[in-house]
Amino acid sequence: MSNLLNVTSAPHVREKTDTQRIMLYVIIALLPTTAFGVYNFGLRALALILITVATCVASEWCYEKLLHKKSTIKDLSAVVTGLLLALNFPHTLPFWQAVLGGVFAIIVVKMLFGGLGQNFMNPALGARCFLLISFASTMNSFTYDGVTGATPLTLLKQGEPVNTLSMLIGRTGGTIGETSTICILIGAVILIMLNVIDLRIPGTYILTFAVFTLLFGGHGLDLNYLTAELCGGGLMLGAFFMATDYVTSPITPNGKIIYGIILGVLTGIFRFFGPAAEGVSYAIIFSNILVPLIEKWTVPRAFGVVKQKKEKKEGK
């Protein structure tokens, strides 16, 4: 027999990429955003990031140790959860609230539902929304250059002008990881080049929200306003790094497009018709819940099913 043949049992498809490698790629892609967040907000932002990541890893290790389960911290998913969660914090958030958020993300949202692959919503966003509801004052307190003030999206909602260039660069107030659109897009390009994500979800999400903004934003074809809405409120971070989460997003091609459309519409509804200026986190969580239904609608038919039904009808 030829040495070119490798006789094995099914399945025959082999893929070198594993969970750990994918999570490592995500961490690498988040480095530009993380580095700029530390540069923009100082060492306290770095401390907040390290504490949140350490809490998530420790929570997963302790949970599995207490329940005598195999440790999964080496797959780096807890690190990614902690990093994404920290990037969604204002740098002034009390450390104990960051610890509470990390524990909630891992224990409540992830591990109690069976661990990685079983959680029904993004753990980082689930924890962020929990903290937003529980500690609204500290989660919505933003300081930049020593001055406490409103975020660009809040100013937009109040009808005040914003500096779009500052939003692109990141020299504005906001959460640690949402301010620099350029850094987020650099990370997104890395994910796309490494084949970690494709453009179906983020592309459809951003395009749908842009159309929704033009139709219902109240500013018509004002491109400056549109750019500000796209760059603000963590939309880019959410679109490329959280809406594309393998576990909580659809796997079918058509399902990804429907999912992206729902994300864009919900974000627009929350921003323009709700009391808050930002709606990305809630939009992604609500869409996560709809994923099983979306996949049920978009699952490809098995080969021959349609033909078989026609033959039955002809037989009758």
N, C-alpha and C positions, 0 to 999 in steps of 0.2 A: 504493500500500500504506500502511496506517495506521502512524503513528509509534509506536503502542503495541506493535507487533510487532518482535521481535528475532530474525531468522532466523540460526540457528547450527547447527552439526553437534553430534551427541551426544557426550558426555552433556550434558543440559540443566540439571541441578541445579547451582546456584551457591551457594557459602558464603563469606562474607567472612572468617570466622575462619580463621586459619592457625596453624601451629605456634608461631610467635613470640608471637602474641597469647595463645594458650592458656598458654604457659609464663610469660608476663608476669602473667596472672591468678593462676597458682599462686604466683608469687613474692609478689604482693600479699597473697594469702590467708595466706601464711606469715609475713608481717610481724608480726602480733600475737604469735605464738609466739616469733619470733626476738627481738623487742624485750623480751619478758618474760624470755627466757633470759639476755639480756645484763644486764638489771636484776637478775635473781636471782643470777647467778654472777659478774658483774663484767666488766671489760675483757678479761680473758684469754679469756673465752668469745667476745667479739667478734673478737679476734685469731684465734682458732681457726676461726671461721666464714669470715673474710676469706681466710685462708691456704688453707682447703680449697676454697673457691669458685675462687680464683685458680689453684690447682693443676689443678682439673678443666678450666677453660677453656684453660689453657696446654697441658695434655696433649692435648686435642682438636686445638688449633691446630698443635702440633708434629707430631702423627701425620699429619694431612692435608697438612702442608707437606712432610714427608719422603717421603710416597707420592704427591705431586703430585695430590692430590685437591682438589676444590672445598671451600673453607672453609665450615663449618656453625655456627660459634660464634655467629653472629648470631641463630640460632633460639632462643637462651637455654636450650636443654635441658641444656647443661653447667653452667650457673649453677644450675638447679633441682637437678641431681644433687649438686653441691657443697654447696648449702644443706641439702638433706635429709640428706646424709651427716653434715655438721657437727652438725646438730640431734640426731643419734643418738650423738654423742660425749659422754663426761664432760668437763667443762671443764678437767680436769687432764691430759688426754691430751697426751703429748709432741708437739710440732709436727711432728717428722719422721715420726711414725706417721700423722698426719693427711695429710701429703703422700703417703706411701706408699698410704694408702687412696684418695686422690683419683686417683692414677695407675692403681691397680688398677681402680677403678670405670669410668674412661673407656677405658683401653687394653684391658684384659682382658675386662671384661664387655660393654662397648658396642662399641668400634671393631673389635675382632678378629672380631666376629660380623656386621659390615656396617654399623655405625652405628645411628643412631636409626631405630627401626622393625624392626630385625632382632635385637636382643638378646632372649634368652629368659628373662631374669630382670631384676628391678629393679636397675640398676647401684649405687645407693646402698646397698641392703640386701645385695647381693652383696659389696660392699667391707666393709660392717660385719661380716658373718659371717666374712669372711677375717681381719679384724683381731681378732675375738673368739677365733678359733681360734689365731691366731699370737701375740697379746699379751693373753692373758686377764687378767693381773694389772692392767694399766693400763686396759683397757677396762671392767673391773668395779670400778674404784676411784672411789668417789663421796665428795666432800667438800661439806659444806654449812655455811655460817657458820664456816668454819675447822676444822670437826670431821669427821673421816672416819668414816663409819658405813654401815650397811646401808640399802638403799632400802626404801620401804614394802612392796613385794611380797615382798622377802626376809624382812621382819619378819612378814608374814602367813604365809609358808610355815613360819616357826619357831613359829607359834602366838601371836605377840605382837600386842597391839592397835595400831592406827594411827589417826591423826587424818584422817578422811575430808574434813573441810572444808579442811584444809591441802592435801590432794591436789587438790581441786577448784580452789583458788586457785593452787596451785603452790609454796607455801612448804615444799618438801621437797627431799631429795636425789634425784638421778637424772641422766639425760642433759640436755643443754642445752634440747632442745625437747619433752621428754615430760612435764614436771612440771605445767604449767598446763592442765587440762582445759578451763577456760573460754576461754582464748585459742585453743586448738585448735578448739573448737566455733565460735568467731567466724569463724575462717578457713574452716571447713567450710560455714558459712552463705553466706559470700562465694562459694565455688566453686559451690554449688547455685544461688544467685541469678544467677550469670553463665552457668549452663548448662554448666559445665565437667564436672561429674559429676552423676550421679543417685543416688538412695538405694538402689538395688538391692543393690550390693555392700556398702557400709558398713552399711546397715540390716540386711541378712541376716547379715552377719558378727557384728555386735554382739548381735543377738537370739539367734543360735545359741550364741554364747559364754555369754550370760546364762543360757540354759536349761541348757547343759552345766554351768555353775557351780552352779546350784541342785540339779542331779541328782548331781553327782560331786565338788563342792567340799568336801564334808564338813561344811558349816555349815547345811544345810537352807535355810529361808526367811529367813536372816539378811540383811536388805537392806543393812545397814551393810557387811557383808563383800562382798556383791555389788557395791556401789558402789565400794568400794576396788579390787576386781579390775578393774572396768571403767575406772577412772581411772588405774590404774598400769600400768607396764611398756610404755608407748608404744602401747597398744592403739588409742586414739583417733587418734593421729598416723598409725599404720599403716593404720587402717581408711579414713580419709578422704584421705590424701595419697599413700600408697604402694600399697595394694591396688588403688586405682582407676587406676593407671598405664595409659594407653591401649595401650601396646605389649605389656605383659605380663599383661593381664586380658582375659577374654572379651568379645566384642562382641555376642553373641546375648543377648536378654533372659533366657531360661531358663538360659543358661550363666552369666550373672552371679549368679543366685540359687544355682545349684549351687556355684559358686566361693565365694560368701560362706559357704555352709554348711560347705564343706570347711575354709575358713579358721577358722571358729569352733570346729569339732571339733578340728582340729590344735592350735590355740592352747591349748585346754583340756587336751588330752592332754599337751602339752609342759609346761604349768604344773603340773598336778596329779599327773601320774604320772612326770614326769622329774625329774632332779636340780636343774635350774635353776628360778628363780622366774619367768623371763620367756621367752615363746616366740613372740612376734609375728613377729620377723624370720625365723626358720626356717619358720614356718607360711606366710608369704607366699612365700618362695622355693620351698618344696615345691609350693605351689599354682600358682605360675608355671609350673613344669615340666609340670603337668597340664593347662594351658590348651589346648594343641592337641587333646588327647583330649576335653576338655569341649566344645569347639566342634564336634568331629566328631559327638558325640552329640546336640548341640542345634541343629545347622544346620537352618533351615527347609527343608521339602521344596519343590522347584520346583513351580510351579502345573501341575496336571494329571498329576503323576507317579503319585499314588495311583489316580486314575481310570483311567489307562492300564494299570496292573497288574491292576485288576479286569476290565477289558475283555479282557485277554489270558487271564485265568483262565476267563472265560465262553466265550471262543473255543475253548479246549481242550475 
